Amino acid sequence: MVSVTDLVGQLPSDQPEIKVDKKFVENTLKTSFDIQAGDEALKLINAERTIHFSQEYNRRLRRKLDMLIPPLCAAVYFTQFLDKTSLNYASIMGLPITGQHYNLVSLAFYVGFLAWEFPTVYISQKLRVAKYLGANVVLWGIVLMLHAVGTSFGAFFTLRVLLGMLESCVAPILILIVSMFYKKDEQAQRISWFYSMTGLTQVFGGFVAYGISFNDDKRLPPYKIIYVFLGGLAIIIGISILIWLPDSPVHARFLTKEERIAALERVRDDQGGTENKSLKKSQILEAVTDVRTWLIVLSTLLTSIPNGALSNFSNLIIESFGYTSKQTLILSTPAGAVSALTTFLCGWYSGKKNERMIPIVFALIPTIVGAAILIGLNDSHKKGPLLFAAYLVGTFGSALSTIYAWNASNTSGHTKKSTINAMTLIAFALGNIIGAEIFQPKDAPDYIPGKIAIMILLTIQLGICVLLRWINLRMNAKKMTYIEEIKASKGWTDADIRRERERHAFADLTDKENPYFVYTA
């Protein structure tokens, strides 16, 4: 262990005294070289960079990563969102659950999700994350198929709770895997690739449900076929995850040893680390006392309430324009394409400009406009403009993708990452529970109060985006000042700072403990 005095050193007697915040240095540097508490990456590489790889080598390696990791992450998210929204399709395909019971069954998923989020995140930290994820996908496929057996409210409620518990691990693990293998300026785009599946599932699910809706077999209603089909698909994808998805660069069997080392060296400068099996209480405390954590939690809540409403009621809204059930299934598919396209574009912009909050603003404004059109043209019977507005509303979904990218790029320390991801997903679950209730049966089929709520919540979120961006830029400026103070007091050069940055990269320090961590606005 290196002391603060060793790191800061004594000021030369012939130079004026420079103010150095030694308490900050104590907090940030005292555990820097405790290798035993460090990252799993240190099993494969040294604390300091000892080998360099060419840009061409790293480009080839990134292409190899892109051929496996994003497609598998996308497959998981595809089946998760398809399974989660299966109730939306079943609602107009003979599902025996209606009215307030339908609302309760809708929110049951998020009850399980909410109850199991923290346990599942901390369990996954102790285990191989990809294997844990694969096992959960297989199990939720089985649970989804069991929906075809149940016919009572109690059975559906229980199955939906179990489904929520099993699916609660997905987003935190996928965010973690992306942050382990990809640099900060690559993360947002890769996250958008898998998150765009939320839109593409609407296209796929809509056409599948439309085809199945023509089934006239009284013994097997269309909604049961949907559950059997989607459950079987989830089991196949779960087995694929167990076989092929890597747990971390250290354990990536599809890479050679040299490529595993290169994968770690590629992300060293980001200071984000990979994984650590120890649960650190100090990092949990930092996570829950960081004001930015609560602003992200609030952001997730504000964008998830509309998600909870629209993911379960969008088909009913379109049907209320005067379309039949079969027409609604087809007409709902362009909304998915709009959502996917927005997610791709926001992910691309976020990576290109290294921004997080501005893409969220881009995603929210069309939704606010779309909700206003739906309210303003209510009872107008203008199907075309109403349908256009329904499609426009879907752009807000990409905001959550960018929030995931914000977590990946702005959090360090494995336990802190896990905690903030869990808190984010708990807010997601709470938002969806609330969202399922803002569209009340008494307000059907127009649901005007729910549409007004969506406008207000997303407008508030615009202000939070500006605040979060300002805080991160301010913290970066403060860190730069500290580094300049350290350089001046120690007489270090830029090369010395670069060496120290490398030594901190895999020490499993939090973003606040590590003075070399740079936040993304």
C-alpha positions as CSV (number, residue, x, y, z in Angstrom):
1,M,0.0,0.0,0.0
2,V,1.3,3.5,-0.9
3,S,0.8,6.4,1.5
4,V,-0.5,9.8,0.6
5,T,2.8,11.4,1.5
6,D,4.5,9.2,-1.0
7,L,2.0,10.1,-3.7
8,V,1.8,13.8,-3.0
9,G,5.3,14.3,-1.8
10,Q,6.9,17.4,-0.3
11,L,6.9,20.7,-2.2
12,P,10.3,21.9,-3.3
13,S,11.5,24.6,-1.0
14,D,12.2,27.0,-3.8
15,Q,8.7,27.0,-5.1
16,P,5.6,28.8,-3.7
17,E,3.2,26.7,-1.7
18,I,0.4,25.1,-3.8
19,K,-2.8,24.3,-2.1
20,V,-3.4,20.5,-2.4
21,D,-6.5,18.9,-1.0
22,K,-4.8,16.1,1.0
23,K,-8.1,14.7,2.3
24,F,-9.2,14.2,-1.3
25,V,-5.9,12.5,-2.2
26,E,-6.2,10.3,0.9
27,N,-9.7,9.2,-0.1
28,T,-8.9,8.7,-3.7
29,L,-5.4,7.2,-3.6
30,K,-4.9,5.3,-0.4
31,T,-6.3,2.0,-1.8
32,S,-5.0,2.5,-5.3
33,F,-2.5,-0.3,-5.2
34,D,-4.3,-2.8,-2.9
35,I,-4.1,-5.5,-5.6
36,Q,-5.9,-8.0,-3.4
37,A,-9.0,-5.8,-3.6
38,G,-8.6,-5.1,-7.2
39,D,-10.2,-6.2,-10.4
40,E,-10.5,-9.7,-11.9
41,A,-8.5,-8.4,-14.8
42,L,-5.3,-8.4,-12.7
43,K,-5.3,-12.1,-12.9
44,L,-4.4,-11.7,-16.6
45,I,-2.6,-8.4,-16.9
46,N,-0.3,-6.2,-14.7
47,A,-1.4,-3.1,-12.8
48,E,0.7,-1.1,-15.3
49,R,0.5,-1.4,-19.1
50,T,3.4,-3.6,-20.2
51,I,2.2,-4.4,-23.8
52,H,0.8,-2.2,-26.5
53,F,-1.4,-3.2,-29.4
54,S,-1.7,-1.4,-32.7
55,Q,-4.9,0.4,-33.8
56,E,-5.4,-2.1,-36.6
57,Y,-5.2,-5.0,-34.1
58,N,-7.7,-3.3,-31.8
59,R,-10.1,-2.7,-34.8
60,R,-9.9,-6.4,-35.7
61,L,-10.5,-7.4,-32.1
62,R,-13.5,-5.0,-31.9
63,R,-15.0,-6.6,-35.0
64,K,-14.6,-10.0,-33.5
65,L,-16.3,-8.9,-30.3
66,D,-19.1,-7.3,-32.4
67,M,-19.7,-10.6,-34.2
68,L,-20.7,-12.3,-31.0
69,I,-21.5,-10.1,-28.0
70,P,-24.1,-7.6,-29.4
71,P,-26.1,-10.2,-31.3
72,L,-26.4,-12.4,-28.2
73,C,-27.3,-9.4,-26.1
74,A,-29.9,-8.4,-28.7
75,A,-31.3,-11.9,-28.7
76,V,-31.8,-11.8,-25.0
77,Y,-33.4,-8.4,-25.0
78,F,-35.6,-9.4,-28.0
79,T,-37.1,-12.3,-26.2
80,Q,-37.3,-10.5,-22.9
81,F,-39.4,-7.6,-24.3
82,L,-41.4,-9.9,-26.5
83,D,-42.2,-12.1,-23.4
84,K,-42.9,-9.1,-21.2
85,T,-45.4,-7.5,-23.7
86,S,-47.0,-10.8,-24.6
87,L,-49.9,-9.7,-22.4
88,N,-50.4,-6.8,-24.7
89,Y,-51.0,-9.2,-27.7
90,A,-53.0,-11.6,-25.6
91,S,-55.4,-8.8,-24.5
92,I,-57.0,-8.7,-27.9
93,M,-56.7,-12.4,-28.7
94,G,-59.1,-14.0,-26.3
95,L,-57.3,-13.6,-23.0
96,P,-59.9,-14.4,-20.2
97,I,-58.5,-11.6,-17.9
98,T,-60.1,-8.2,-18.4
99,G,-60.9,-4.9,-16.7
100,Q,-59.2,-4.1,-13.4
101,H,-57.9,-7.8,-13.2
102,Y,-56.0,-7.1,-16.5
103,N,-54.4,-4.0,-14.9
104,L,-53.3,-6.0,-11.9
105,V,-51.9,-8.9,-14.0
106,S,-50.1,-6.2,-16.0
107,L,-48.4,-4.8,-13.0
108,A,-47.7,-8.2,-11.4
109,F,-44.7,-8.6,-13.7
110,Y,-43.1,-5.5,-12.1
111,V,-44.0,-6.6,-8.6
112,G,-41.7,-9.6,-9.1
113,F,-39.2,-7.5,-10.9
114,L,-39.1,-5.0,-8.1
115,A,-38.9,-7.5,-5.3
116,W,-36.0,-9.5,-6.8
117,E,-33.9,-6.8,-8.4
118,F,-31.3,-6.3,-5.6
119,P,-31.0,-10.0,-4.8
120,T,-30.5,-11.0,-8.4
121,V,-27.9,-8.3,-9.1
122,Y,-25.8,-9.2,-6.0
123,I,-26.2,-13.0,-6.7
124,S,-24.9,-12.4,-10.3
125,Q,-21.9,-10.5,-8.9
126,K,-20.8,-13.7,-7.0
127,L,-21.4,-16.0,-10.0
128,R,-20.4,-16.1,-13.7
129,V,-22.8,-13.4,-15.0
130,A,-23.4,-14.8,-18.5
131,K,-24.2,-18.3,-17.1
132,Y,-26.5,-16.8,-14.5
133,L,-28.3,-14.9,-17.2
134,G,-28.6,-17.9,-19.5
135,A,-30.2,-20.0,-16.7
136,N,-32.7,-17.3,-16.0
137,V,-33.7,-17.0,-19.7
138,V,-34.3,-20.8,-19.8
139,L,-36.4,-20.7,-16.7
140,W,-38.5,-17.7,-17.8
141,G,-39.2,-19.5,-21.1
142,I,-40.7,-22.4,-19.1
143,V,-42.8,-20.0,-17.0
144,L,-44.1,-18.2,-20.1
145,M,-45.2,-21.5,-21.6
146,L,-47.1,-22.2,-18.4
147,H,-49.3,-19.2,-19.2
148,A,-51.0,-21.3,-21.7
149,V,-52.2,-23.6,-18.9
150,G,-53.6,-21.0,-16.5
151,T,-57.0,-19.5,-17.0
152,S,-57.7,-17.8,-13.7
153,F,-56.7,-14.4,-12.4
154,G,-54.7,-15.9,-9.5
155,A,-52.7,-18.2,-11.9
156,F,-51.9,-15.4,-14.3
157,F,-50.9,-13.0,-11.5
158,T,-48.5,-15.6,-10.0
159,L,-46.9,-16.5,-13.3
160,R,-46.4,-12.8,-14.1
161,V,-44.7,-12.3,-10.8
162,L,-42.3,-15.2,-11.4
163,L,-41.7,-13.9,-15.0
164,G,-40.7,-10.5,-13.5
165,M,-38.3,-12.0,-11.0
166,L,-36.5,-14.1,-13.7
167,E,-36.2,-11.2,-16.1
168,S,-35.0,-8.6,-13.6
169,C,-31.4,-9.6,-14.1
170,V,-31.3,-8.9,-17.8
171,A,-30.5,-5.2,-18.2
172,P,-28.0,-5.0,-15.3
173,I,-26.0,-7.9,-16.7
174,L,-26.1,-6.7,-20.3
175,I,-25.0,-3.2,-19.3
176,L,-22.2,-4.8,-17.2
177,I,-21.0,-7.0,-20.1
178,V,-21.0,-4.1,-22.6
179,S,-19.0,-2.0,-20.1
180,M,-16.4,-4.8,-19.7
181,F,-15.7,-5.3,-23.4
182,Y,-16.2,-1.8,-24.9
183,K,-14.7,1.6,-24.5
184,K,-16.9,4.6,-23.3
185,D,-17.3,6.0,-26.8
186,E,-18.5,2.6,-28.1
187,Q,-20.8,1.6,-25.2
188,A,-23.9,3.8,-26.1
189,Q,-24.1,2.5,-29.6
190,R,-23.7,-1.2,-28.5
191,I,-26.4,-0.7,-25.8
192,S,-28.7,0.9,-28.4
193,W,-28.2,-2.2,-30.6
194,F,-29.7,-4.5,-28.0
195,Y,-32.2,-1.9,-26.7
196,S,-33.6,-1.3,-30.2
197,M,-35.1,-4.8,-29.9
198,T,-37.9,-3.3,-27.8
199,G,-39.1,-1.7,-31.1
200,L,-38.3,-4.6,-33.4
201,T,-40.3,-6.9,-31.1
202,Q,-43.3,-4.8,-31.8
203,V,-42.9,-5.4,-35.5
204,F,-42.2,-9.1,-35.1
205,G,-44.7,-9.7,-32.4
206,G,-47.4,-7.8,-34.2
207,F,-47.1,-9.9,-37.4
208,V,-46.8,-13.2,-35.5
209,A,-49.9,-12.3,-33.4
210,Y,-51.7,-11.3,-36.6
211,G,-51.1,-14.7,-38.2
212,I,-52.0,-16.6,-35.1
213,S,-55.2,-14.5,-34.7
214,F,-56.7,-16.4,-37.7
215,N,-56.6,-19.7,-35.7
216,D,-60.2,-20.9,-35.1
217,D,-59.4,-23.9,-33.0
218,K,-61.6,-23.6,-30.0
219,R,-59.5,-26.1,-28.0
220,L,-56.4,-23.9,-28.3
221,P,-57.2,-20.1,-28.3
222,P,-54.8,-17.8,-30.1
223,Y,-53.4,-16.3,-26.9
224,K,-52.2,-19.8,-25.7
225,I,-50.4,-20.3,-29.0
226,I,-48.6,-17.0,-28.4
227,Y,-47.4,-18.1,-25.0
228,V,-46.2,-21.5,-26.1
229,F,-44.4,-20.1,-29.1
230,L,-42.6,-17.2,-27.2
231,G,-41.7,-19.5,-24.3
232,G,-40.1,-22.0,-26.6
233,L,-38.1,-19.2,-28.3
234,A,-36.9,-18.0,-24.9
235,I,-35.6,-21.5,-24.0
236,I,-33.6,-21.7,-27.3
237,I,-32.0,-18.3,-26.7
238,G,-31.2,-19.1,-23.1
239,I,-29.3,-22.3,-24.1
240,S,-27.4,-20.2,-26.7
241,I,-26.4,-17.7,-24.0
242,L,-25.2,-20.5,-21.7
243,I,-23.0,-21.8,-24.5
244,W,-21.6,-18.7,-26.2
245,L,-21.9,-15.5,-24.2
246,P,-18.6,-14.7,-22.3
247,D,-18.7,-13.7,-18.7
248,S,-15.9,-11.2,-19.0
249,P,-12.7,-10.6,-21.0
250,V,-10.8,-12.7,-18.5
251,H,-13.1,-15.7,-19.2
252,A,-13.8,-15.1,-22.9
253,R,-13.1,-18.6,-24.4
254,F,-13.7,-17.4,-28.0
255,L,-10.7,-15.2,-27.7
256,T,-7.0,-16.3,-27.6
257,K,-5.0,-15.3,-24.5
258,E,-3.4,-12.5,-26.4
259,E,-6.8,-11.2,-27.5
260,R,-8.1,-11.4,-23.9
261,I,-5.2,-9.3,-22.8
262,A,-5.8,-6.8,-25.7
263,A,-9.5,-6.6,-24.8
264,L,-8.5,-5.6,-21.2
265,E,-5.9,-3.1,-22.4
266,R,-8.4,-1.6,-24.8
267,V,-10.6,-0.4,-21.9
268,R,-7.9,0.4,-19.4
269,D,-7.9,4.2,-20.1
270,D,-11.6,4.4,-19.4
271,Q,-10.9,3.5,-15.7
272,G,-14.2,1.5,-15.5
273,G,-12.6,-1.9,-14.7
274,T,-14.3,-5.2,-15.4
275,E,-15.5,-7.3,-12.4
276,N,-14.8,-8.0,-8.8
277,K,-16.5,-10.8,-6.8
278,S,-16.3,-9.0,-3.4
279,L,-19.4,-7.1,-2.2
280,K,-18.0,-3.8,-0.9
281,K,-20.2,-1.9,1.6
282,S,-18.3,1.4,1.1
283,Q,-19.3,1.3,-2.6
284,I,-22.9,0.7,-1.8
285,L,-22.8,3.7,0.6
286,E,-21.2,5.9,-2.1
287,A,-23.9,4.8,-4.6
288,V,-26.8,5.7,-2.3
289,T,-25.3,9.0,-1.2
290,D,-24.4,10.2,-4.7
291,V,-26.9,12.8,-5.8
292,R,-26.5,11.8,-9.4
293,T,-27.7,8.3,-8.5
294,W,-31.0,9.7,-7.4
295,L,-31.3,11.9,-10.4
296,I,-30.8,8.8,-12.6
297,V,-33.4,7.0,-10.5
298,L,-35.8,9.8,-11.0
299,S,-35.1,10.0,-14.7
300,T,-35.8,6.3,-15.0
301,L,-39.0,6.6,-13.1
302,L,-40.2,9.5,-15.2
303,T,-39.5,7.7,-18.5
304,S,-40.8,4.3,-17.2
305,I,-44.3,5.4,-16.2
306,P,-45.2,6.1,-19.9
307,N,-43.5,2.8,-20.8
308,G,-45.7,0.9,-18.3
309,A,-48.8,2.5,-19.7
310,L,-48.0,2.2,-23.4
311,S,-46.4,-1.3,-23.4
312,N,-49.7,-2.7,-22.2
313,F,-52.3,-0.3,-23.6
314,S,-50.9,0.8,-27.0
315,N,-52.9,-1.7,-28.9
316,L,-56.1,-0.8,-27.1
317,I,-55.4,2.9,-27.9
318,I,-55.0,2.2,-31.6
319,E,-58.1,-0.1,-31.5
320,S,-60.0,2.9,-30.1
321,F,-59.4,4.9,-33.3
322,G,-62.0,2.6,-34.9
323,Y,-59.9,-0.4,-36.1
324,T,-60.7,-4.1,-35.7
325,S,-58.5,-6.4,-33.5
326,K,-56.7,-7.8,-36.6
327,Q,-56.1,-4.4,-38.1
328,T,-54.7,-3.2,-34.8
329,L,-52.1,-6.0,-34.7
330,I,-50.8,-4.9,-38.1
331,L,-51.1,-1.1,-37.5
332,S,-49.1,-1.4,-34.2
333,T,-46.0,-2.6,-36.0
334,P,-44.8,0.8,-37.5
335,A,-44.6,2.1,-33.9
336,G,-42.0,-0.5,-33.2
337,A,-40.0,0.5,-36.3
338,V,-40.1,4.2,-35.2
339,S,-38.9,3.2,-31.7
340,A,-36.0,1.0,-33.1
341,L,-34.9,3.7,-35.5
342,T,-34.9,6.4,-32.8
343,T,-32.9,4.1,-30.5
344,F,-30.3,3.5,-33.3
345,L,-30.0,7.2,-34.1
346,C,-29.7,8.3,-30.4
347,G,-27.1,5.5,-29.8
348,W,-25.1,6.6,-32.8
349,Y,-25.2,10.3,-31.8
350,S,-24.4,9.5,-28.2
351,G,-21.3,7.5,-29.2
352,K,-20.2,10.0,-31.9
353,K,-20.5,13.1,-29.7
354,N,-19.7,11.3,-26.4
355,E,-23.0,12.7,-25.1
356,R,-25.7,11.1,-22.9
357,M,-28.3,13.7,-21.9
358,I,-28.7,15.5,-25.2
359,P,-29.9,12.3,-27.0
360,I,-32.5,11.8,-24.3
361,V,-33.9,15.3,-25.0
362,F,-34.0,14.4,-28.7
363,A,-36.0,11.3,-27.8
364,L,-38.5,12.9,-25.5
365,I,-39.7,16.0,-27.5
366,P,-41.5,13.9,-30.3
367,T,-43.3,11.9,-27.6
368,I,-44.5,15.1,-25.9
369,V,-45.7,16.4,-29.2
370,G,-47.4,13.1,-30.1
371,A,-49.2,12.9,-26.7
372,A,-50.4,16.5,-27.3
373,I,-51.8,15.5,-30.7
374,L,-53.6,12.5,-29.3
375,I,-55.3,14.8,-26.7
376,G,-56.0,17.6,-29.1
377,L,-57.6,15.4,-31.8
378,N,-59.5,13.2,-29.4
379,D,-63.0,12.5,-30.7
380,S,-62.0,14.0,-34.1
381,H,-62.3,10.6,-35.8
382,K,-59.2,11.6,-37.9
383,K,-57.6,8.1,-38.1
384,G,-54.5,9.2,-40.0
385,P,-53.3,12.0,-37.7
386,L,-54.2,10.0,-34.6
387,L,-52.2,7.0,-35.9
388,F,-49.3,9.3,-36.8
389,A,-49.3,10.6,-33.2
390,A,-49.4,7.1,-31.8
391,Y,-46.3,6.3,-33.8
392,L,-44.6,9.5,-32.7
393,V,-45.2,8.7,-29.0
394,G,-42.9,5.7,-29.3
395,T,-39.7,7.7,-29.6
396,F,-39.3,8.2,-25.9
397,G,-38.3,4.5,-25.5
398,S,-34.7,5.2,-26.6
399,A,-34.3,7.5,-23.5
400,L,-33.9,4.4,-21.3
401,S,-31.3,3.0,-23.6
402,T,-29.2,6.2,-23.1
403,I,-29.8,6.0,-19.3
404,Y,-28.3,2.5,-19.4
405,A,-25.3,3.9,-21.4
406,W,-25.0,6.8,-18.8
407,N,-24.7,4.2,-16.1
408,A,-22.1,2.2,-18.0
409,S,-20.0,5.3,-18.8
410,N,-20.3,7.2,-15.5
411,T,-19.9,4.6,-12.8
412,S,-16.8,2.7,-11.6
413,G,-16.3,0.1,-8.9
414,H,-18.1,-3.2,-9.5
415,T,-20.3,-3.1,-6.4
416,K,-21.2,0.5,-7.1
417,K,-22.1,-0.4,-10.7
418,S,-24.2,-3.2,-9.6
419,T,-26.0,-1.1,-7.0
420,I,-26.8,1.8,-9.3
421,N,-27.9,-0.6,-12.1
422,A,-30.2,-2.3,-9.5
423,M,-31.6,1.0,-8.3
424,T,-32.2,2.1,-12.0
425,L,-34.1,-1.1,-12.7
426,I,-36.1,-0.8,-9.5
427,A,-37.1,2.7,-10.6
428,F,-38.0,1.1,-14.0
429,A,-40.2,-1.5,-12.3
430,L,-41.9,1.2,-10.1
431,G,-42.5,3.4,-13.1
432,N,-44.1,0.5,-15.0
433,I,-46.3,-0.4,-12.0
434,I,-47.5,3.2,-11.8
435,G,-47.8,3.4,-15.5
436,A,-50.1,0.4,-15.7
437,E,-52.4,2.3,-13.3
438,I,-52.6,5.7,-14.9
439,F,-54.7,4.2,-17.7
440,Q,-57.8,3.3,-15.8
441,P,-60.7,1.3,-17.2
442,K,-63.0,4.2,-16.3
443,D,-61.1,6.4,-18.7
444,A,-61.3,3.9,-21.6
445,P,-61.1,4.1,-24.5
446,D,-59.6,7.6,-24.7
447,Y,-57.4,7.5,-21.6
448,I,-57.0,11.3,-21.6
449,P,-55.7,11.6,-18.0
450,G,-53.0,9.1,-18.8
451,K,-51.9,10.9,-21.9
452,I,-51.8,14.2,-20.0
453,A,-49.6,12.5,-17.3
454,I,-47.2,11.4,-20.0
455,M,-46.8,14.9,-21.3
456,I,-46.1,16.4,-17.8
457,L,-43.7,13.7,-16.7
458,L,-41.5,13.9,-19.8
459,T,-41.4,17.7,-19.7
460,I,-40.0,17.5,-16.2
461,Q,-37.5,15.0,-17.4
462,L,-36.1,17.5,-19.9
463,G,-35.0,19.7,-17.0
464,I,-33.3,16.8,-15.2
465,C,-31.3,16.0,-18.3
466,V,-29.9,19.6,-18.3
467,L,-29.1,19.3,-14.6
468,L,-27.3,16.0,-14.8
469,R,-25.2,17.2,-17.8
470,W,-24.1,20.3,-15.8
471,I,-23.2,18.2,-12.7
472,N,-20.9,15.8,-14.7
473,L,-19.2,18.7,-16.5
474,R,-18.6,20.4,-13.2
475,M,-17.2,17.2,-11.6
476,N,-14.8,16.8,-14.6
477,A,-13.5,20.3,-14.2
478,K,-13.0,19.7,-10.5
479,K,-11.0,16.5,-11.2
480,M,-8.8,18.3,-13.7
481,T,-8.0,20.9,-11.0
482,Y,-7.0,18.2,-8.5
483,I,-4.8,16.5,-11.1
484,E,-3.0,19.7,-11.9
485,E,-2.5,20.2,-8.1
486,I,-1.0,16.7,-7.8
487,K,1.3,17.3,-10.8
488,A,2.5,20.6,-9.4
489,S,3.1,19.3,-5.9
490,K,4.9,16.2,-7.1
491,G,6.6,17.6,-10.1
492,W,5.0,15.0,-12.3
493,T,5.0,15.1,-16.1
494,D,2.1,14.1,-18.3
495,A,3.9,10.7,-18.7
496,D,3.8,10.3,-14.9
497,I,0.1,11.0,-14.9
498,R,-0.5,8.6,-17.7
499,R,1.3,5.9,-15.7
500,E,-0.7,6.6,-12.6
501,R,-3.9,6.5,-14.6
502,E,-3.0,3.0,-15.9
503,R,-2.2,1.8,-12.3
504,H,-5.7,2.9,-11.2
505,A,-7.6,1.4,-14.0
506,F,-8.2,-2.1,-12.5
507,A,-8.0,-1.3,-8.8
508,D,-11.8,-1.6,-8.5
509,L,-12.1,2.0,-7.3
510,T,-15.3,4.0,-7.7
511,D,-15.5,6.9,-10.0
512,K,-15.3,9.3,-7.0
513,E,-12.3,7.4,-5.5
514,N,-10.4,7.4,-8.8
515,P,-9.1,10.9,-9.6
516,Y,-8.4,9.9,-13.2
517,F,-12.0,8.8,-14.0
518,V,-13.6,11.1,-16.5
519,Y,-17.4,11.5,-16.6
520,T,-19.5,11.5,-19.8
521,A,-22.0,14.4,-20.0
